[in-house]
Amino acid sequence: MKKIFPLLSLIVFLTTNTNAQVKDAAVEQMMTQRYMTCDDIFYNTITLVPKLYREKKMDTLKAVISYCKKNCGFYEAIVGFSILNSIENNTFREELTDTYKDSTKGNSLKDVMFYKNNILSYLEEYKSNQNIEKMPANYPHYAYTAYVDYNNFMLEFARSLLKKPGLGHTERFLVKFYAYPDSMSLRQLDDSLYHGSLIQEAYKDRTKFGGVSYGLVFGQWHPTGQLAVLGDHPFLGAYIGGRGGGFSCDFVMNFGFGDAANRYIVVKDDSIYNTKYFFNYYIGLDFGQALFRTNHSELAFLYGIAYDGIETIDVSSNSNSNANSNATGKVLSSLNLNTGLGYKFYYRHITNDNSYRHPYVALQAKYNFVSYNNNGGTDLTGRSFTFSLIWGMYAKHIHHYYDKN
């Protein structure tokens, strides 16, 4: 009896475990419904493309890429392969066929416009993804190994094409970019070799600074002539505006402060005020035209028109013996026409999925044609110089026509 009991226990265990396995298998057979997410499609695509290419199953490969584009849009990985494959087959055109079927995205762009609007973003994404140390946020973790293998396949593919004779200038640039992305720069597209190409037009559109401009100003106001009696004064300000190409237009507000260097006399309502009070307003439009620009620096011709006023009486103080309790202050106003030069240093160029930003520091020197009318008071005829240190930025929103997710 003691020998039979362990044997019965073993039979019960095996029977129970077998039933569990049968049940699992039966359940799995019933789970016939599948929904392919874009993560699944991307994973399968980057796994199949190198395999099918090496096996020379080109019809199947084209069908896989077409399925990916139709259902999930143009991934960067698919763009790179499509470009290199067309160069290999001598069918390269500066165009990408957008077949993504998503009613929420509106009508597809024409092939050449899709290419022009997106090719630089695709190249930048490819370059940044070559140096990843962790999985990009828009790819699932399980695809990491496949993605790294795919990148290595792209490098190998592109480097093999460098030996292909008869490559055009644009073709050679693209092949070199995909072969050695760390050493290639989009700035090379400024070369006359690429004149007339869509990729150069896209590059020039990008480097043509535009969009919103804004910044902060710190400077020094330096009067000349009889106006010098007021002495130098610091000023603070801010501006906001826009830029297109080399031309800029900004709305500016600057405020100067600090007591005057000497007492001066103003007359208001038949009362004489002997004051050192000084507060300056500059409110107007400043214009600029770039004379030359590199990737990190720019020299511009400046000119502007503004309202310029000097507040001469501090109505909040009773320090002036001649001031009466009803004093409302007096502002000496003038039209300000100015001109000068400005130098900008662009210390960064920031590109992300939604915008370009170009922060800079700048130095400006301007000569101001002003004429303050101080009837009955101290002669304040003269002009002024302003010297400014500026922190500013140009920012432009990027309109993408593809869905990278």
C-alpha positions in Angstrom: 0.0 0.0 0.0 2.9 2.4 0.8 4.2 1.8 -2.7 0.9 2.4 -4.4 0.2 5.8 -2.8 3.1 7.7 -4.4 2.3 6.2 -7.8 -1.3 7.4 -7.5 -0.1 10.9 -6.5 2.2 11.1 -9.6 -0.7 10.0 -11.9 -3.0 12.7 -10.4 -0.3 15.4 -10.9 0.5 14.4 -14.5 -3.2 14.3 -15.3 -3.8 17.8 -13.8 -0.8 19.3 -15.5 -1.8 17.8 -18.9 -5.3 19.1 -18.6 -3.9 22.6 -17.9 -1.7 22.4 -20.9 -4.6 21.2 -23.1 -6.8 24.0 -21.8 -4.0 26.7 -22.6 -3.6 25.3 -26.1 -7.3 25.3 -26.7 -7.6 28.8 -25.6 -4.8 30.0 -27.8 -6.4 28.3 -30.8 -9.6 30.3 -30.1 -7.6 33.6 -30.0 -7.7 34.1 -33.8 -8.3 37.9 -33.7 -5.3 40.1 -34.4 -4.9 43.9 -34.4 -1.6 45.1 -35.8 -0.6 48.3 -34.1 2.0 50.6 -35.7 4.5 49.4 -33.1 4.0 45.9 -34.4 4.1 47.0 -38.0 7.3 49.0 -37.4 9.0 46.1 -35.6 8.1 43.6 -38.4 9.1 46.1 -41.1 12.6 46.8 -39.8 13.1 43.1 -39.2 11.9 42.0 -42.7 13.5 44.7 -44.9 17.2 43.6 -44.4 16.2 40.0 -44.7 14.2 40.4 -47.9 16.8 42.7 -49.4 19.6 40.2 -48.8 17.5 37.4 -50.2 16.7 39.6 -53.3 12.9 39.2 -52.8 12.3 42.8 -54.0 8.6 42.4 -54.8 7.8 41.2 -51.3 10.0 43.9 -49.9 8.2 46.6 -51.8 4.9 45.2 -50.5 6.1 45.3 -46.9 7.2 48.9 -47.2 3.9 49.9 -49.0 1.9 48.3 -46.2 3.9 50.2 -43.6 3.5 53.5 -45.3 -0.2 53.0 -46.0 -1.1 52.1 -42.4 1.4 54.0 -40.3 3.0 56.7 -42.4 6.6 57.3 -43.4 9.0 56.2 -40.7 12.5 57.6 -40.9 13.9 54.1 -41.3 11.7 53.5 -44.4 12.6 56.9 -45.9 16.3 56.1 -45.7 16.0 52.7 -47.3 13.7 54.0 -50.1 16.2 56.7 -51.0 19.2 54.4 -51.0 17.3 51.7 -52.9 16.3 54.2 -55.6 19.9 55.4 -56.0 21.0 51.8 -56.3 18.5 51.2 -59.1 19.1 54.5 -60.9 15.6 55.6 -60.3 16.2 58.4 -57.7 14.0 61.5 -57.8 13.7 64.2 -55.3 10.3 63.0 -54.2 8.6 60.8 -51.6 5.2 59.2 -52.2 3.0 59.7 -49.2 0.4 57.0 -49.2 -0.6 57.2 -45.6 -4.4 56.6 -45.3 -5.6 58.7 -42.4 -8.6 60.9 -42.9 -7.6 63.1 -40.0 -4.5 64.3 -41.8 -6.2 65.7 -44.9 -5.1 65.2 -48.5 -1.6 64.0 -49.2 0.9 66.5 -50.5 2.3 66.1 -53.9 5.4 63.9 -53.8 7.9 66.6 -54.4 6.4 68.9 -51.7 6.3 66.0 -49.2 10.0 65.5 -49.9 11.0 69.1 -49.7 9.0 69.8 -46.5 10.4 66.7 -44.6 13.7 65.5 -46.0 15.9 67.5 -43.6 13.9 66.4 -40.6 14.3 62.8 -41.7 18.1 63.2 -42.1 18.5 64.8 -38.7 16.5 62.0 -37.1 18.6 59.4 -38.8 21.8 61.1 -37.6 20.6 61.5 -34.0 19.4 57.9 -33.8 22.8 56.5 -34.8 24.3 57.6 -31.5 21.5 56.5 -29.2 22.5 54.8 -25.9 18.9 54.1 -24.9 15.8 53.3 -26.8 14.1 56.4 -28.4 10.8 57.2 -26.7 8.8 56.5 -29.8 9.9 52.9 -30.3 8.8 50.0 -28.1 11.5 48.3 -26.0 11.2 45.0 -27.6 12.2 46.5 -31.0 15.5 47.8 -29.6 17.7 45.0 -31.0 16.0 45.0 -34.3 16.3 48.8 -34.6 20.1 48.7 -33.9 20.5 45.8 -36.4 18.5 47.9 -39.0 20.8 50.9 -38.4 23.8 48.8 -39.0 22.2 47.4 -42.2 21.6 51.0 -43.4 25.3 52.0 -42.7 26.5 48.9 -44.6 24.1 49.5 -47.5 25.1 53.2 -47.9 28.8 52.5 -47.7 28.5 49.9 -50.5 26.8 52.6 -52.7 29.8 55.0 -52.3 31.6 52.8 -54.8 28.8 53.2 -57.4 30.0 55.2 -60.4 28.1 58.1 -61.9 26.4 59.4 -58.8 24.9 62.9 -59.1 25.8 65.6 -56.5 22.6 65.2 -54.6 22.8 61.4 -54.7 26.4 61.4 -53.5 25.5 63.8 -50.6 22.6 61.5 -49.5 24.7 58.3 -49.7 27.6 59.9 -47.7 25.1 61.2 -45.2 23.6 57.7 -44.6 27.1 56.1 -44.7 28.9 58.5 -42.3 26.2 60.6 -40.5 28.4 61.7 -37.7 30.9 63.4 -40.0 28.3 64.9 -42.4 26.7 68.3 -41.9 23.7 69.8 -43.6 25.6 73.1 -43.9 27.3 71.5 -46.9 24.0 71.9 -48.8 24.9 75.6 -49.1 27.5 74.8 -51.7 26.8 75.7 -55.3 27.2 72.0 -56.2 23.6 71.5 -55.1 22.2 74.5 -57.0 18.7 73.8 -58.3 18.1 70.8 -56.0 15.0 70.6 -53.8 17.2 69.6 -50.8 19.2 72.8 -51.1 15.9 74.8 -51.4 14.7 73.1 -48.2 18.0 74.0 -46.5 17.9 77.6 -47.6 14.3 77.9 -46.4 15.3 76.7 -43.0 18.4 78.9 -42.7 16.4 81.9 -43.8 15.6 83.1 -40.3 12.0 83.8 -39.8 9.1 83.7 -37.4 8.9 85.5 -34.0 11.7 87.5 -32.5 11.9 88.6 -28.9 14.5 89.7 -26.4 15.7 91.8 -23.5 17.9 94.9 -23.7 20.3 96.6 -21.3 22.1 99.7 -22.4 23.6 103.1 -21.9 22.2 106.4 -23.1 24.9 109.0 -23.9 23.8 112.6 -24.8 25.8 115.1 -26.8 25.7 118.9 -27.3 23.7 120.9 -24.7 21.8 117.7 -23.9 25.0 116.4 -22.2 24.0 118.4 -19.1 21.8 115.4 -18.2 24.7 113.0 -18.2 24.8 109.3 -19.1 22.0 107.0 -18.0 21.4 103.2 -18.1 18.2 101.8 -19.6 16.4 98.6 -19.7 13.9 97.3 -22.3 12.3 94.5 -24.2 11.1 93.9 -27.7 9.0 91.5 -29.8 8.6 91.3 -33.5 9.2 89.2 -36.6 11.8 88.4 -39.2 11.8 87.2 -42.7 15.1 86.5 -44.4 17.6 89.2 -43.6 14.9 91.8 -42.7 13.6 92.3 -39.1 11.0 94.5 -37.5 10.6 94.8 -33.8 8.3 96.8 -31.4 10.6 98.1 -28.7 10.1 99.7 -25.3 13.1 101.1 -23.4 13.2 103.0 -20.1 16.1 105.1 -18.9 16.5 106.0 -15.2 18.8 107.6 -12.6 19.2 111.3 -11.5 20.6 113.8 -14.0 24.3 114.6 -13.7 23.4 118.3 -13.2 20.4 120.3 -12.1 18.4 121.8 -15.0 15.4 124.0 -15.2 12.0 123.3 -16.8 8.9 125.5 -16.9 5.4 124.2 -16.5 2.2 126.2 -16.0 4.2 129.4 -15.3 6.1 127.6 -12.5 9.9 127.1 -12.6 11.3 123.8 -11.5 15.0 123.2 -10.7 15.3 119.5 -10.9 17.7 116.5 -11.3 14.9 114.1 -11.9 15.2 112.0 -15.1 13.1 109.2 -16.6 13.3 108.4 -20.3 10.8 106.6 -22.6 11.7 105.1 -25.9 8.7 103.4 -27.6 8.8 102.6 -31.3 9.8 100.4 -34.2 13.3 99.2 -34.8 14.3 97.7 -38.2 17.3 95.7 -39.3 18.8 94.5 -42.5 21.5 91.8 -42.4 24.6 92.8 -44.3 26.2 89.4 -44.0 25.7 86.3 -41.8 27.5 83.1 -41.0 26.2 80.2 -39.0 27.2 81.9 -35.8 27.4 85.6 -36.5 25.7 88.5 -38.2 26.3 92.2 -39.0 23.2 94.3 -39.6 22.4 97.8 -40.6 19.8 99.3 -38.1 17.3 102.1 -38.3 14.2 103.0 -36.4 11.5 105.5 -35.6 10.1 106.1 -32.1 8.5 108.3 -29.5 11.2 109.6 -27.1 10.3 111.4 -23.9 12.1 112.7 -20.8 10.0 113.0 -17.6 11.5 116.0 -15.8 9.4 116.4 -12.6 9.0 113.9 -9.8 5.4 114.5 -8.7 5.7 111.9 -6.0 8.4 114.0 -4.2 8.1 117.3 -2.4 11.8 118.0 -2.6 11.4 120.7 -5.1 10.8 124.0 -3.2 9.0 125.5 -6.1 6.7 122.6 -6.8 3.1 122.9 -5.9 0.8 120.2 -4.6 -1.1 120.1 -7.9 2.0 119.4 -10.1 1.3 116.7 -12.7 4.8 116.4 -14.1 6.2 117.4 -17.4 7.5 115.3 -20.3 9.9 116.7 -22.9 9.0 114.7 -26.0 10.7 114.3 -29.3 10.5 112.2 -32.5 13.4 109.8 -32.5 14.9 108.8 -35.9 17.9 106.6 -35.4 20.5 104.5 -37.3 23.4 102.3 -36.5 25.0 98.9 -36.6 24.4 95.6 -34.7 26.4 92.5 -34.3 24.8 89.2 -33.3 26.5 86.0 -32.0 24.3 82.9 -32.4 25.6 80.6 -29.6 23.1 77.8 -30.4 20.8 76.5 -33.1 18.1 74.4 -31.5 15.9 72.0 -33.6 13.2 69.8 -32.2 10.1 68.2 -33.6 8.1 71.4 -33.5 10.3 74.4 -33.9 13.6 76.0 -34.8 15.2 78.4 -32.2 18.2 80.6 -32.6 19.2 82.3 -29.3 21.9 85.0 -29.5 23.6 87.8 -27.8 24.1 91.1 -29.6 25.8 94.5 -29.4 24.3 97.6 -30.9 25.4 101.1 -31.4 22.9 103.7 -32.6 22.9 107.5 -33.2 19.6 109.1 -32.3 18.3 112.3 -34.0 16.2 113.9 -31.3 15.1 117.4 -30.4 13.7 118.1 -27.0 11.9 121.5 -26.8 12.4 122.9 -23.3 10.9 126.4 -23.7 11.9 128.8 -20.9 14.2 126.2 -19.4 17.7 124.9 -19.8 18.9 124.5 -23.3 18.7 120.7 -24.1 19.5 120.8 -27.8 21.6 117.9 -28.9 21.6 114.3 -30.1 22.3 111.0 -28.3 24.1 107.7 -28.7 22.8 104.4 -27.4 24.9 101.4 -26.7 23.1 98.1 -26.0 23.7 94.6 -24.9 20.9 92.3 -26.0 19.8 88.7 -25.3 17.3 87.6 -27.9 16.0 84.7 -29.9 14.4 83.9 -33.3 11.8 81.1 -33.2 9.8 79.4 -35.9 7.3 76.7 -35.8 7.9 73.6 -38.0 5.0 72.3 -39.9 5.4 68.5 -40.4 3.4 66.5 -42.9 4.2 63.1 -41.6 3.5 61.1 -38.4 6.7 59.7 -36.9 4.7 57.7 -34.3 
